[in-house]
């Protein structure tokens, strides 16, 4: 279960230096606190549940197996907390100055980013394998910076070239900073701010009958950290507690951490809208992209080289075609004049 408390404070300033030049300033503060725990909801006919690891005797002989060694009564009933109980805390300040300039042929927008964040984890349970799990971790501080901009060149009233560029860093998410937050304060090794360099260039056509946007994009990411959690059965792992005690386990929930990850996303997108008749519009969308790792990241718990393998969860290409109809009578009249047949057609109106 999760009990979140979020406080936000924002302020916004706008000042016009002239009819063509406007200055913006945004300042934001956020205080995030989250209590995450497991609670007994239903005993399924039992009198109580034990706040203990049932596999501790096999996987970690000689340990108490208690999820919370600070308590004297391990029997839990409906409404009691069991398994894990910890707090997340994060404070963040962001400052964004920006300037917008409108010229005859160009529109220019430039924005800066300055940010600071501090994060911690505090355990309310002292796990039997991690002696410091019931304590508060140190504050992990990160400074963010960045610059982004947009330049629009007006070829004429219907044709435009638009460039968007951004170079910025971002602090790791709490879920990536603490690799096993339910049990300990352990953080991902060598974790850093992720650095993103994003660029795209578009040609835009806006006419009464045809609207089109053709975009090419290139996004490079450095120092990224990826955390994956899963259960591995039938493997042999050496479990080292915080006090240095080592043991071998045959199955476990495994956290795989990839750090210093470099990725590149590049490709092109096309969006098209054609007004065939006043009540019939064609819409099309196409995408082609290459999404690759550009290095061999540091992998913990799994010694595999990722190299330039494709990232399986991203699509390489995409296409979509839509025929939007708002008048059925007009549709049938238009179809009767064409030399093709449509087998399945959805209409509205």
Secondary structure by P-SEA (a helix, b strand, c coil): cbbbbbbbbbbbbbbbccccbbbbbbbbbbbbbbbbbccccccccccccccccccccccccccccccccccccccccccccccccbbbbbbbbbbbbbbbbbcccbbbbbbbbbbbbbbbccccccccccccccccccbbbbbbbbccbbbbbccccccbbbbbbbbbcccccccccccccccccccccccccbbbbbbbbbbbbbcccbbbbbbbbbbbbcbbbbbbbbbbccbbbbbbccccccccccccbbbbbbcbbbbbbbbbbbbbbbbccccbbbbbbbbbbbbbbcccccccccccccccccccccccbbbbbbbbbccaaaaaaaaaaccccccbbbbcc
